Amino acid sequence: MDFLKKWEPKKKFSKFKGPLRPQLEEAIRIINLQMQKLDFKGARIREYDRALFGRVVHYYGSRDIRRAKIYANELTEVRKLAKVIATTRLALEQITVRLGTVREYGDVAANVAPALVAMKGIYPGISEMVPEADQSFMKLGDLLDGLMVEAVQHSGRSVTPAFATEEGENILKQAATLAEVDLEKTLPDIPNLEKKKERLGV
């Protein structure tokens, strides 16, 4: 993603000109749309999770541990995907909060730079899960990069890469932690099939 770069004062203005507020609102609109798509993906994953879990419980109860393990392994992979979706969704939500802060109170560089770093972290996952989102994310990146350029040019303030990276990584860490907690609350534990096999002598 070319828009993820170090931000220094530039001689040329971004192609996105004009007041910053409409650009911020467009960026928030794009992110909200992607969150809706992730909500849809997440709901489908949860339905598949319930179906797989039902198979695990069925075969576990009938002592067919080999089949139970096959479905349990698939369920484990599905839950990894569920965590990626939940983490991405929560990270996008935190980014919209930062952009909302910019819209209401200013301080563009300090909020947009970490948002760009966080986007770099979630982009590979969301482009794989929601391929049609790729173009929207490129547009979003251009919008945020344009905001950074204009903010630096008009205010003379720049953001150090270290600050942007640390804050951006914090967004991702917080999102991952919250996603894990939420999933633990909503998804039932997978039975311990290895102990069951030992008891049955399988």
Secondary structure, 3 states (H helix, E strand, C coil): CCCCCCCCCCCCCCCCCCCHHHHHHHHHHHHHHHHHHHHHHHHHHHHHHHHHHHHHHHHHHCCCHHHHHHHHHHHHHHHHHHHHHHHHHHHHHHHHHHHHHHHHHCCHHHHHHHHHHHHHHHHHHHHHHCHHHHHHHHHHHHHHHHHHHHHHHHHCCCCCHHHHHHHHHHHHHHHHHHHHHHHHHHCCCCCCHHHHHHHHCC
